Amino acid sequence: MGRATPPALNTIGIPPVKLHFHGAAGEVTGSCTLVDTAAARVLVDFGMHQGSDLADRRNRRLPAPLASGGAKRLNAVVLTHAHIDHIGRLPLLPREGYRGPIWCTRPTAALAAILLRDSAKIQEEDAAKLLRRRRRAGRDHVTPLYTSAEVEQVLPLLRTVEYDAATEVADGVRVRMVDAGHILGAASVELTIDAPVKRTIVFSGDLGPRGMPLMRDPTTLLDADLVVLESTYGDRDHRSFDRTLAEFESIIKDAVWDREKVLIPSFAVGRAQQLVYQLGILSRGNRVPVFPVFLDSPMAIEALDLHRRYLDFLDADTRKAAAAGQQPLYPENLTLTPTPDDSRRLNDLEGAAVIIAGSGMCTGGRILHHLRHNVWRKGVHVMIVGYQPSGSRGRQLVDKAPAIRIWGDPIAVRAEIHTLGGFSAHAGQSGLLEWTSHFKGANPRFLLNHGEDKPRAALASALAQRFGFNVQAPGLGETIEL
């Protein structure tokens, strides 16, 4: 593995540490930050751009330091968690010659295998569909972003670490991961550079809200020279979880009593399991007639099983319920529909039913089939329970668009659309400020990523006013020196 070219000395004779932002700078997807020290190059996350018409083009255009074999000069890759906007471009690295380790927690490694295999399958299927259309137009060249074979090349590179265990990942670079409270296995990363001057950089990763069922609260850190902080909801707080849960239960109850269908677009990892957990509580409460719940996502089904396998990473209440013989993630009214035939049969359902299906932004997956068959009907509910970026089909539903396009066809929207923000796996502004308040003694510099410009500006202002922190919002492709 080749060393990074030593950077020029700064004015006091110490090689600067450079952070290059190649994703999630002014947006909430495509997370990718390159840390360049005097002795090593460490990539933190390598996620997929999602939710816009330009996403595929941007995914195919590698950051300059990694292109044309530049990935060979990486010494390590570190992952905060397994969402596809943080890991989705990993299979491109072996293509550019990278054979080094990819460090993450045990659940993240297991989830990454599921999500990347699914991603490759989608890439291949989409390329095949596009090829059929182009052949009719006399063109015959389409390639997926990456293939299933390339996923199998990158998975053996995954190396796991435990929470709170310092691990040397490259020359003079140590990593310690702590629970970020976001999804199963998610981590905030404390990256310590030992020489020639000790510096500590903290990557918050995606921080979860405090007090959410299933997940443990995010671990606070105290010391850093620089903090790279997510800012997805930097300009607002979510509706309280208790009020969100009350609204959620009210919608489900009304739909069940009226024998209506509820469609829930959901992220397969984290959100789907949270919904199954809450629907199980509702069904066991005997406050509503028994109603069927369908988890219509092969990936969410696999992730549900991983939550059972990695129970020690979940919160105390969930572990206690499992120890008492309960099945908090497998309620009796839950039906798993792993195959396409299972999913298609749901089109013929009559009466009350709750269908949880991916994708969470309505950009693909089985939810599109259910929307196509149902969103034009009265007596159907669509419950939006996650972040919807600008340009996504999910955002169009949130914005009450009169019609949406699915596979080129306009579909009228007559279903009732509900937007519930309190299920978010991201901390709101208050949660972000609380987490950062623990750095007051160290007074680090802050760089805001993983957020659109408006939330970043609001959070930067709040951090400066509340704590006097020095805050910047790097642009895409910008380099920041420490």
RODRENKE-25905 format. One record per residue (C-alpha): residue number from 1; residue in one letter; x, y, z. Coordinates in Angstrom, 1 decimal, padded with zeros to 4 digits. Example, Ala and Ser with C-alpha at 12.3 -4.5 7.8 and 13.67 -1.06 7.14 Angstrom:
<banus>
(banu 1, A, (012.3, -004.5, 007.8))
(banu 2, S, (013.7, -001.1, 007.1))
</banus>
This chain:
<banus>
(banu 1, M, (000.0, 000.0, 000.0))
(banu 2, G, (001.6, 003.3, -001.1))
(banu 3, R, (002.0, 006.2, 001.3))
(banu 4, A, (000.4, 009.5, 000.7))
(banu 5, T, (002.7, 012.2, -000.7))
(banu 6, P, (003.8, 014.3, 002.2))
(banu 7, P, (002.1, 017.7, 002.2))
(banu 8, A, (004.0, 020.9, 002.4))
(banu 9, L, (004.8, 022.3, 005.8))
(banu 10, N, (002.7, 025.1, 007.1))
(banu 11, T, (004.1, 028.4, 008.5))
(banu 12, I, (005.1, 026.8, 011.9))
(banu 13, G, (006.8, 023.8, 010.3))
(banu 14, I, (004.1, 021.2, 010.9))
(banu 15, P, (002.6, 019.3, 008.0))
(banu 16, P, (-001.1, 020.2, 007.9))
(banu 17, V, (-003.9, 017.7, 008.1))
(banu 18, K, (-006.3, 018.2, 005.2))
(banu 19, L, (-009.9, 017.2, 004.9))
(banu 20, H, (-011.3, 016.9, 001.4))
(banu 21, F, (-015.1, 017.0, 001.2))
(banu 22, H, (-016.3, 014.9, -001.8))
(banu 23, G, (-019.9, 014.4, -000.8))
(banu 24, A, (-022.6, 015.4, 001.7))
(banu 25, A, (-021.5, 019.0, 001.5))
(banu 26, G, (-024.6, 021.0, 000.9))
(banu 27, E, (-026.7, 017.8, 000.6))
(banu 28, V, (-027.7, 014.9, 002.7))
(banu 29, T, (-026.4, 012.0, 000.6))
(banu 30, G, (-023.1, 010.9, -000.9))
(banu 31, S, (-021.1, 011.1, 002.3))
(banu 32, C, (-017.4, 011.0, 001.5))
(banu 33, T, (-014.5, 012.8, 003.4))
(banu 34, L, (-010.8, 012.2, 002.7))
(banu 35, V, (-008.5, 012.8, 005.6))
(banu 36, D, (-004.9, 013.4, 004.4))
(banu 37, T, (-002.1, 013.4, 007.0))
(banu 38, A, (001.6, 013.5, 006.6))
(banu 39, A, (001.8, 009.7, 006.6))
(banu 40, A, (-001.6, 008.4, 005.6))
(banu 41, R, (-004.8, 008.8, 003.7))
(banu 42, V, (-008.1, 007.7, 005.4))
(banu 43, L, (-011.5, 007.8, 003.7))
(banu 44, V, (-014.4, 008.3, 006.0))
(banu 45, D, (-017.5, 006.8, 004.3))
(banu 46, F, (-018.1, 006.5, 000.5))
(banu 47, G, (-021.8, 006.8, 000.0))
(banu 48, M, (-024.1, 007.0, -002.9))
(banu 49, H, (-025.7, 010.2, -004.1))
(banu 50, Q, (-029.5, 009.8, -004.1))
(banu 51, G, (-032.7, 011.6, -004.8))
(banu 52, S, (-031.9, 013.8, -007.7))
(banu 53, D, (-031.8, 013.5, -011.5))
(banu 54, L, (-028.0, 014.1, -011.4))
(banu 55, A, (-027.3, 011.4, -008.8))
(banu 56, D, (-026.3, 008.7, -011.2))
(banu 57, R, (-023.9, 010.9, -013.1))
(banu 58, R, (-022.3, 012.1, -009.8))
(banu 59, N, (-022.0, 008.5, -008.6))
(banu 60, R, (-020.1, 007.5, -011.7))
(banu 61, R, (-017.7, 010.4, -011.5))
(banu 62, L, (-015.2, 009.4, -008.9))
(banu 63, P, (-013.6, 012.1, -006.7))
(banu 64, A, (-010.3, 013.2, -008.3))
(banu 65, P, (-008.1, 011.7, -005.5))
(banu 66, L, (-009.7, 008.3, -006.0))
(banu 67, A, (-009.9, 008.2, -009.8))
(banu 68, S, (-007.5, 006.7, -012.3))
(banu 69, G, (-006.1, 004.3, -009.7))
(banu 70, G, (-005.8, 007.0, -007.0))
(banu 71, A, (-007.7, 004.7, -004.6))
(banu 72, K, (-004.5, 002.6, -004.4))
(banu 73, R, (-003.0, 005.4, -002.3))
(banu 74, L, (-005.6, 005.0, 000.4))
(banu 75, N, (-004.4, 003.4, 003.6))
(banu 76, A, (-007.8, 002.8, 005.2))
(banu 77, V, (-011.5, 003.3, 004.9))
(banu 78, V, (-013.7, 003.9, 007.9))
(banu 79, L, (-017.5, 003.6, 007.9))
(banu 80, T, (-019.9, 005.4, 010.3))
(banu 81, H, (-022.8, 003.2, 009.5))
(banu 82, A, (-024.4, 001.0, 006.7))
(banu 83, H, (-027.0, 003.3, 005.1))
(banu 84, I, (-026.4, 003.3, 001.4))
(banu 85, D, (-025.7, 007.1, 001.3))
(banu 86, H, (-022.6, 006.3, 003.5))
(banu 87, I, (-021.5, 003.0, 001.9))
(banu 88, G, (-023.1, 002.8, -001.6))
(banu 89, R, (-020.0, 003.5, -003.7))
(banu 90, L, (-017.6, 001.1, -001.8))
(banu 91, P, (-017.7, -001.5, -004.7))
(banu 92, L, (-016.0, 001.1, -006.9))
(banu 93, L, (-012.8, 001.1, -004.8))
(banu 94, P, (-011.4, -002.3, -005.8))
(banu 95, R, (-012.0, -001.3, -009.4))
(banu 96, E, (-009.6, 001.5, -008.8))
(banu 97, G, (-007.1, -000.8, -007.1))
(banu 98, Y, (-007.9, -000.5, -003.4))
(banu 99, R, (-007.2, -003.7, -001.4))
(banu 100, G, (-006.9, -002.2, 002.1))
(banu 101, P, (-009.1, -002.6, 005.1))
(banu 102, I, (-012.6, -001.1, 005.6))
(banu 103, W, (-013.2, -000.5, 009.3))
(banu 104, C, (-016.7, -000.6, 010.9))
(banu 105, T, (-018.7, -002.2, 013.7))
(banu 106, R, (-019.9, -005.8, 013.6))
(banu 107, P, (-023.5, -004.9, 012.8))
(banu 108, T, (-022.4, -002.4, 010.2))
(banu 109, A, (-020.4, -005.1, 008.4))
(banu 110, A, (-023.4, -007.5, 008.4))
(banu 111, L, (-025.8, -004.8, 007.2))
(banu 112, A, (-023.4, -003.6, 004.6))
(banu 113, A, (-023.4, -007.0, 003.0))
(banu 114, I, (-027.2, -007.0, 002.8))
(banu 115, L, (-027.4, -003.4, 001.4))
(banu 116, L, (-024.6, -003.6, -001.1))
(banu 117, R, (-025.8, -006.9, -002.6))
(banu 118, D, (-029.3, -005.4, -002.9))
(banu 119, S, (-027.8, -002.2, -004.4))
(banu 120, A, (-025.9, -004.2, -007.0))
(banu 121, K, (-029.0, -006.1, -007.9))
(banu 122, I, (-030.9, -002.9, -008.5))
(banu 123, Q, (-028.0, -001.4, -010.6))
(banu 124, E, (-028.0, -004.5, -012.8))
(banu 125, E, (-031.8, -004.7, -013.2))
(banu 126, D, (-032.0, -001.0, -014.0))
(banu 127, A, (-029.2, -001.3, -016.5))
(banu 128, A, (-030.9, -004.2, -018.2))
(banu 129, K, (-034.2, -002.3, -018.5))
(banu 130, L, (-032.4, 000.7, -019.9))
(banu 131, L, (-030.5, -001.5, -022.4))
(banu 132, R, (-033.8, -002.9, -023.7))
(banu 133, R, (-035.1, 000.6, -024.3))
(banu 134, R, (-031.9, 001.8, -026.0))
(banu 135, R, (-031.7, -001.2, -028.3))
(banu 136, R, (-035.0, -000.2, -029.7))
(banu 137, A, (-033.4, 003.1, -030.5))
(banu 138, G, (-030.4, 001.5, -032.1))
(banu 139, R, (-028.0, 001.9, -029.1))
(banu 140, D, (-026.7, -001.1, -027.2))
(banu 141, H, (-024.3, 000.0, -024.5))
(banu 142, V, (-025.3, 000.3, -020.8))
(banu 143, T, (-023.3, -000.5, -017.8))
(banu 144, P, (-024.5, -000.7, -014.2))
(banu 145, L, (-022.7, 001.5, -011.6))
(banu 146, Y, (-021.3, -001.8, -010.3))
(banu 147, T, (-022.1, -005.4, -010.4))
(banu 148, S, (-022.8, -008.2, -007.9))
(banu 149, A, (-019.3, -009.6, -008.6))
(banu 150, E, (-017.8, -006.3, -007.6))
(banu 151, V, (-019.7, -006.3, -004.3))
(banu 152, E, (-018.3, -009.7, -003.5))
(banu 153, Q, (-014.8, -008.2, -004.1))
(banu 154, V, (-015.3, -005.5, -001.5))
(banu 155, L, (-017.0, -007.4, 001.3))
(banu 156, P, (-013.8, -009.4, 002.3))
(banu 157, L, (-012.1, -006.0, 003.0))
(banu 158, L, (-014.5, -005.3, 005.9))
(banu 159, R, (-012.7, -005.4, 009.3))
(banu 160, T, (-014.7, -005.0, 012.5))
(banu 161, V, (-014.1, -003.2, 015.7))
(banu 162, E, (-016.0, -002.9, 019.0))
(banu 163, Y, (-017.4, 000.2, 020.4))
(banu 164, D, (-014.9, 002.2, 022.5))
(banu 165, A, (-011.9, 000.2, 021.4))
(banu 166, A, (-009.0, 002.3, 020.0))
(banu 167, T, (-007.7, 000.7, 016.8))
(banu 168, E, (-004.7, 001.7, 014.6))
(banu 169, V, (-006.1, 001.9, 011.1))
(banu 170, A, (-003.1, 003.5, 009.3))
(banu 171, D, (000.4, 004.9, 010.2))
(banu 172, G, (-000.1, 007.2, 013.1))
(banu 173, V, (-003.9, 007.1, 012.9))
(banu 174, R, (-006.1, 005.6, 015.5))
(banu 175, V, (-009.9, 005.2, 015.4))
(banu 176, R, (-012.3, 004.8, 018.3))
(banu 177, M, (-016.0, 004.3, 017.6))
(banu 178, V, (-018.9, 005.0, 019.9))
(banu 179, D, (-022.6, 004.5, 019.6))
(banu 180, A, (-024.2, 007.2, 017.5))
(banu 181, G, (-027.8, 006.0, 018.3))
(banu 182, H, (-028.8, 006.3, 014.6))
(banu 183, I, (-029.3, 002.7, 013.4))
(banu 184, L, (-028.0, -000.7, 014.4))
(banu 185, G, (-024.2, -000.5, 014.7))
(banu 186, A, (-024.0, 003.2, 013.8))
(banu 187, A, (-020.9, 005.0, 015.1))
(banu 188, S, (-019.5, 008.4, 015.8))
(banu 189, V, (-015.8, 008.2, 014.9))
(banu 190, E, (-013.0, 009.7, 017.0))
(banu 191, L, (-009.9, 009.8, 014.7))
(banu 192, T, (-006.6, 010.6, 016.4))
(banu 193, I, (-003.5, 011.5, 014.5))
(banu 194, D, (-000.5, 010.9, 016.6))
(banu 195, A, (002.4, 012.6, 014.8))
(banu 196, P, (004.1, 015.0, 014.4))
(banu 197, V, (001.5, 016.8, 016.6))
(banu 198, K, (-001.4, 015.0, 018.2))
(banu 199, R, (-004.7, 016.0, 016.7))
(banu 200, T, (-008.2, 014.6, 017.2))
(banu 201, I, (-010.9, 014.8, 014.6))
(banu 202, V, (-014.4, 013.6, 015.5))
(banu 203, F, (-016.9, 012.6, 012.8))
(banu 204, S, (-020.4, 012.6, 014.4))
(banu 205, G, (-021.8, 010.3, 011.7))
(banu 206, D, (-025.5, 010.5, 011.7))
(banu 207, L, (-026.7, 011.1, 015.2))
(banu 208, G, (-029.9, 009.6, 016.5))
(banu 209, P, (-032.4, 011.3, 018.8))
(banu 210, R, (-032.4, 010.5, 022.5))
(banu 211, G, (-035.1, 008.4, 024.0))
(banu 212, M, (-036.1, 006.5, 020.9))
(banu 213, P, (-037.2, 002.8, 021.4))
(banu 214, L, (-034.9, 000.1, 020.1))
(banu 215, M, (-031.8, 002.3, 019.8))
(banu 216, R, (-029.5, 003.4, 022.6))
(banu 217, D, (-028.9, 007.1, 023.1))
(banu 218, P, (-025.9, 008.6, 021.2))
(banu 219, T, (-022.7, 008.6, 023.2))
(banu 220, T, (-021.2, 012.0, 023.9))
(banu 221, L, (-017.6, 012.8, 023.4))
(banu 222, L, (-015.6, 015.5, 025.2))
(banu 223, D, (-012.4, 016.3, 023.3))
(banu 224, A, (-011.5, 017.2, 019.8))
(banu 225, D, (-009.6, 019.8, 017.7))
(banu 226, L, (-012.1, 019.5, 014.9))
(banu 227, V, (-015.6, 018.1, 014.7))
(banu 228, V, (-017.3, 017.2, 011.4))
(banu 229, L, (-021.0, 017.4, 012.4))
(banu 230, E, (-024.0, 016.2, 010.5))
(banu 231, S, (-026.7, 018.8, 010.0))
(banu 232, T, (-029.6, 017.1, 008.3))
(banu 233, Y, (-032.1, 018.7, 010.7))
(banu 234, G, (-029.9, 021.6, 011.7))
(banu 235, D, (-032.7, 024.2, 011.3))
(banu 236, R, (-035.6, 022.5, 013.2))
(banu 237, D, (-036.7, 020.0, 015.8))
(banu 238, H, (-038.9, 017.1, 015.0))
(banu 239, R, (-042.3, 016.8, 016.5))
(banu 240, S, (-042.0, 015.1, 019.9))
(banu 241, F, (-041.9, 011.3, 019.6))
(banu 242, D, (-044.9, 011.0, 022.0))
(banu 243, R, (-047.1, 013.3, 019.9))
(banu 244, T, (-045.9, 011.5, 016.7))
(banu 245, L, (-046.7, 008.2, 018.2))
(banu 246, A, (-050.2, 009.4, 019.2))
(banu 247, E, (-050.8, 010.6, 015.6))
(banu 248, F, (-049.4, 007.4, 014.2))
(banu 249, E, (-051.8, 005.3, 016.4))
(banu 250, S, (-054.7, 007.5, 015.5))
(banu 251, I, (-054.2, 007.1, 011.7))
(banu 252, I, (-053.8, 003.4, 012.1))
(banu 253, K, (-056.9, 003.0, 014.3))
(banu 254, D, (-059.1, 005.1, 012.0))
(banu 255, A, (-057.9, 003.2, 008.9))
(banu 256, V, (-058.5, -000.2, 010.6))
(banu 257, W, (-062.0, 000.7, 011.7))
(banu 258, D, (-062.8, 002.0, 008.2))
(banu 259, R, (-061.2, -001.0, 006.6))
(banu 260, E, (-058.7, 001.1, 004.7))
(banu 261, K, (-055.1, 000.4, 003.5))
(banu 262, V, (-052.1, 002.2, 004.9))
(banu 263, L, (-048.9, 002.4, 002.8))
(banu 264, I, (-045.7, 003.3, 004.6))
(banu 265, P, (-042.6, 004.0, 002.4))
(banu 266, S, (-039.7, 003.1, 004.7))
(banu 267, F, (-036.0, 002.8, 004.9))
(banu 268, A, (-035.2, -000.9, 005.1))
(banu 269, V, (-032.7, -000.5, 008.0))
(banu 270, G, (-033.8, 001.2, 011.2))
(banu 271, R, (-037.1, 002.7, 010.3))
(banu 272, A, (-038.8, -000.5, 009.2))
(banu 273, Q, (-037.9, -002.2, 012.4))
(banu 274, Q, (-039.0, 000.8, 014.5))
(banu 275, L, (-042.4, 000.7, 012.7))
(banu 276, V, (-042.8, -003.1, 013.2))
(banu 277, Y, (-042.0, -002.6, 016.9))
(banu 278, Q, (-044.6, 000.2, 017.4))
(banu 279, L, (-047.3, -001.7, 015.4))
(banu 280, G, (-046.7, -004.7, 017.6))
(banu 281, I, (-047.3, -002.6, 020.7))
(banu 282, L, (-050.5, -001.2, 019.1))
(banu 283, S, (-051.8, -004.7, 018.2))
(banu 284, R, (-051.1, -006.1, 021.6))
(banu 285, G, (-053.0, -003.3, 023.3))
(banu 286, N, (-056.4, -004.5, 022.3))
(banu 287, R, (-057.5, -001.0, 021.5))
(banu 288, V, (-058.2, -001.8, 017.8))
(banu 289, P, (-059.4, -004.9, 016.0))
(banu 290, V, (-056.7, -007.3, 014.8))
(banu 291, F, (-055.2, -006.0, 011.6))
(banu 292, P, (-052.5, -007.5, 009.3))
(banu 293, V, (-049.1, -005.9, 008.9))
(banu 294, F, (-046.9, -006.8, 005.9))
(banu 295, L, (-043.2, -006.2, 005.8))
(banu 296, D, (-042.7, -006.1, 002.0))
(banu 297, S, (-039.0, -005.6, 001.7))
(banu 298, P, (-036.5, -008.5, 001.5))
(banu 299, M, (-033.8, -006.2, 002.8))
(banu 300, A, (-035.9, -005.0, 005.8))
(banu 301, I, (-036.7, -008.7, 006.5))
(banu 302, E, (-033.0, -009.5, 006.6))
(banu 303, A, (-032.3, -006.5, 008.8))
(banu 304, L, (-035.1, -007.5, 011.1))
(banu 305, D, (-033.3, -010.8, 011.7))
(banu 306, L, (-030.0, -008.9, 012.3))
(banu 307, H, (-031.6, -006.8, 015.0))
(banu 308, R, (-032.5, -010.1, 016.8))
(banu 309, R, (-028.9, -011.4, 016.3))
(banu 310, Y, (-027.3, -008.2, 017.6))
(banu 311, L, (-029.7, -007.7, 020.5))
(banu 312, D, (-026.8, -006.5, 022.6))
(banu 313, F, (-026.5, -003.4, 020.5))
(banu 314, L, (-030.2, -002.4, 021.2))
(banu 315, D, (-031.6, -000.5, 024.2))
(banu 316, A, (-032.2, -001.9, 027.7))
(banu 317, D, (-036.0, -002.1, 027.3))
(banu 318, T, (-035.8, -004.2, 024.1))
(banu 319, R, (-033.2, -006.6, 025.7))
(banu 320, K, (-035.4, -006.9, 028.8))
(banu 321, A, (-038.5, -007.7, 026.8))
(banu 322, A, (-036.6, -010.4, 024.8))
(banu 323, A, (-035.2, -011.9, 028.0))
(banu 324, A, (-038.7, -012.2, 029.3))
(banu 325, G, (-039.7, -014.3, 026.3))
(banu 326, Q, (-041.5, -011.6, 024.3))
(banu 327, Q, (-041.0, -011.0, 020.6))
(banu 328, P, (-040.8, -007.2, 020.4))
(banu 329, L, (-039.8, -007.3, 016.7))
(banu 330, Y, (-042.0, -010.3, 015.6))
(banu 331, P, (-045.6, -009.5, 016.6))
(banu 332, E, (-048.2, -012.1, 015.8))
(banu 333, N, (-050.0, -010.0, 013.2))
(banu 334, L, (-046.8, -009.5, 011.2))
(banu 335, T, (-046.4, -011.3, 007.8))
(banu 336, L, (-043.1, -011.2, 005.9))
(banu 337, T, (-043.4, -011.1, 002.1))
(banu 338, P, (-039.9, -011.7, 000.8))
(banu 339, T, (-040.7, -012.8, -002.8))
(banu 340, P, (-042.0, -010.8, -005.7))
(banu 341, D, (-045.1, -013.1, -005.9))
(banu 342, D, (-045.7, -012.5, -002.2))
(banu 343, S, (-045.6, -008.8, -002.9))
(banu 344, R, (-047.9, -008.9, -005.9))
(banu 345, R, (-050.5, -010.8, -003.9))
(banu 346, L, (-050.9, -007.7, -001.7))
(banu 347, N, (-052.4, -005.9, -004.7))
(banu 348, D, (-055.6, -008.0, -004.2))
(banu 349, L, (-055.9, -007.3, -000.5))
(banu 350, E, (-059.3, -006.0, 000.6))
(banu 351, G, (-060.0, -004.5, 004.0))
(banu 352, A, (-057.6, -003.0, 006.5))
(banu 353, A, (-053.9, -003.6, 006.1))
(banu 354, V, (-050.6, -001.9, 006.8))
(banu 355, I, (-047.9, -002.4, 004.2))
(banu 356, I, (-044.3, -001.3, 005.0))
(banu 357, A, (-042.2, -001.2, 001.8))
(banu 358, G, (-039.0, 000.3, 000.5))
(banu 359, S, (-037.7, 002.7, -000.6))
(banu 360, G, (-038.1, 005.3, 002.1))
(banu 361, M, (-037.8, 008.2, -000.5))
(banu 362, C, (-040.1, 006.5, -003.0))
(banu 363, T, (-037.3, 006.5, -005.5))
(banu 364, G, (-037.5, 002.8, -006.2))
(banu 365, G, (-038.4, -000.5, -004.6))
(banu 366, R, (-041.7, -002.2, -004.0))
(banu 367, I, (-043.4, 000.9, -002.6))
(banu 368, L, (-043.6, 002.1, -006.2))
(banu 369, H, (-045.8, -000.8, -007.2))
(banu 370, H, (-048.1, -000.2, -004.2))
(banu 371, L, (-048.3, 003.6, -005.0))
(banu 372, R, (-049.1, 002.8, -008.6))
(banu 373, H, (-051.9, 000.5, -007.6))
(banu 374, N, (-053.3, 002.6, -004.8))
(banu 375, V, (-052.3, 006.3, -004.6))
(banu 376, W, (-055.0, 007.3, -007.1))
(banu 377, R, (-057.7, 005.8, -005.0))
(banu 378, K, (-059.8, 007.4, -002.2))
(banu 379, G, (-059.8, 005.5, 001.1))
(banu 380, V, (-056.0, 004.9, 001.0))
(banu 381, H, (-053.4, 006.5, 003.4))
(banu 382, V, (-049.8, 007.1, 002.6))
(banu 383, M, (-047.7, 007.7, 005.7))
(banu 384, I, (-044.4, 009.5, 005.2))
(banu 385, V, (-042.1, 008.8, 008.1))
(banu 386, G, (-038.6, 009.8, 006.9))
(banu 387, Y, (-036.5, 012.5, 005.3))
(banu 388, Q, (-037.5, 013.4, 001.7))
(banu 389, P, (-034.8, 015.3, -000.2))
(banu 390, S, (-035.6, 017.9, -002.8))
(banu 391, G, (-036.5, 016.3, -006.1))
(banu 392, S, (-037.5, 013.0, -004.7))
(banu 393, R, (-040.9, 011.4, -005.3))
(banu 394, G, (-041.4, 011.3, -001.6))
(banu 395, R, (-040.9, 015.1, -001.4))
(banu 396, Q, (-043.6, 015.5, -004.1))
(banu 397, L, (-046.0, 013.6, -001.9))
(banu 398, V, (-045.1, 015.7, 001.1))
(banu 399, D, (-045.6, 018.8, -000.9))
(banu 400, K, (-049.1, 017.6, -001.9))
(banu 401, A, (-048.4, 017.3, -005.6))
(banu 402, P, (-051.6, 016.5, -007.5))
(banu 403, A, (-049.8, 013.8, -009.5))
(banu 404, I, (-046.6, 011.9, -009.4))
(banu 405, R, (-044.8, 010.0, -012.2))
(banu 406, I, (-044.1, 006.3, -011.8))
(banu 407, W, (-042.2, 004.6, -014.6))
(banu 408, G, (-043.0, 007.4, -016.9))
(banu 409, D, (-046.7, 007.4, -016.3))
(banu 410, P, (-048.5, 010.3, -014.4))
(banu 411, I, (-050.5, 008.9, -011.4))
(banu 412, A, (-053.1, 011.1, -009.7))
(banu 413, V, (-052.7, 011.5, -006.0))
(banu 414, R, (-056.1, 011.0, -004.3))
(banu 415, A, (-054.9, 009.1, -001.2))
(banu 416, E, (-054.6, 010.9, 002.0))
(banu 417, I, (-050.9, 011.9, 002.7))
(banu 418, H, (-049.7, 012.1, 006.3))
(banu 419, T, (-046.2, 013.4, 007.2))
(banu 420, L, (-044.9, 012.3, 010.6))
(banu 421, G, (-041.5, 013.8, 011.4))
(banu 422, G, (-041.0, 012.3, 014.9))
(banu 423, F, (-039.9, 008.9, 013.7))
(banu 424, S, (-036.7, 010.3, 012.3))
(banu 425, A, (-033.5, 008.5, 013.2))
(banu 426, H, (-031.7, 011.8, 013.0))
(banu 427, A, (-031.5, 014.2, 016.0))
(banu 428, G, (-033.1, 017.6, 015.5))
(banu 429, Q, (-031.4, 020.9, 016.1))
(banu 430, S, (-031.8, 020.6, 019.9))
(banu 431, G, (-030.3, 017.1, 019.9))
(banu 432, L, (-027.4, 018.3, 017.8))
(banu 433, L, (-026.8, 021.2, 020.1))
(banu 434, E, (-027.0, 019.0, 023.2))
(banu 435, W, (-024.5, 016.6, 021.7))
(banu 436, T, (-022.0, 019.3, 020.8))
(banu 437, S, (-022.4, 021.1, 024.2))
(banu 438, H, (-020.1, 018.5, 025.7))
(banu 439, F, (-017.2, 019.9, 023.6))
(banu 440, K, (-017.3, 023.3, 025.3))
(banu 441, G, (-014.2, 022.7, 027.3))
(banu 442, A, (-012.2, 021.7, 024.2))
(banu 443, N, (-013.6, 024.5, 022.0))
(banu 444, P, (-013.0, 022.7, 018.7))
(banu 445, R, (-013.6, 024.0, 015.2))
(banu 446, F, (-016.8, 022.7, 013.6))
(banu 447, L, (-017.3, 021.7, 010.0))
(banu 448, L, (-021.0, 021.0, 009.0))
(banu 449, N, (-021.7, 018.3, 006.5))
(banu 450, H, (-024.6, 016.0, 005.6))
(banu 451, G, (-027.1, 018.8, 005.3))
(banu 452, E, (-028.6, 021.2, 002.8))
(banu 453, D, (-027.5, 024.8, 002.9))
(banu 454, K, (-030.5, 026.2, 004.9))
(banu 455, P, (-030.2, 023.7, 007.8))
(banu 456, R, (-026.4, 024.1, 007.8))
(banu 457, A, (-026.7, 027.9, 008.0))
(banu 458, A, (-029.2, 027.7, 010.9))
(banu 459, L, (-027.1, 025.2, 012.9))
(banu 460, A, (-023.9, 027.2, 012.3))
(banu 461, S, (-025.6, 030.3, 013.7))
(banu 462, A, (-026.9, 028.4, 016.7))
(banu 463, L, (-023.5, 026.9, 017.5))
(banu 464, A, (-021.8, 030.2, 017.3))
(banu 465, Q, (-024.4, 032.1, 019.3))
(banu 466, R, (-024.9, 029.4, 022.0))
(banu 467, F, (-021.3, 028.3, 022.5))
(banu 468, G, (-019.1, 030.7, 020.5))
(banu 469, F, (-017.8, 027.8, 018.3))
(banu 470, N, (-015.9, 028.5, 015.1))
(banu 471, V, (-018.2, 026.9, 012.4))
(banu 472, Q, (-017.7, 026.4, 008.7))
(banu 473, A, (-019.9, 024.8, 006.0))
(banu 474, P, (-017.5, 023.3, 003.4))
(banu 475, G, (-018.6, 023.1, -000.2))
(banu 476, L, (-018.4, 020.1, -002.5))
(banu 477, G, (-014.8, 019.5, -003.5))
(banu 478, E, (-013.5, 022.0, -000.8))
(banu 479, T, (-010.4, 021.3, 001.2))
(banu 480, I, (-010.1, 022.4, 004.8))
(banu 481, E, (-006.7, 022.4, 006.6))
(banu 482, L, (-006.3, 021.7, 010.3))
</banus>
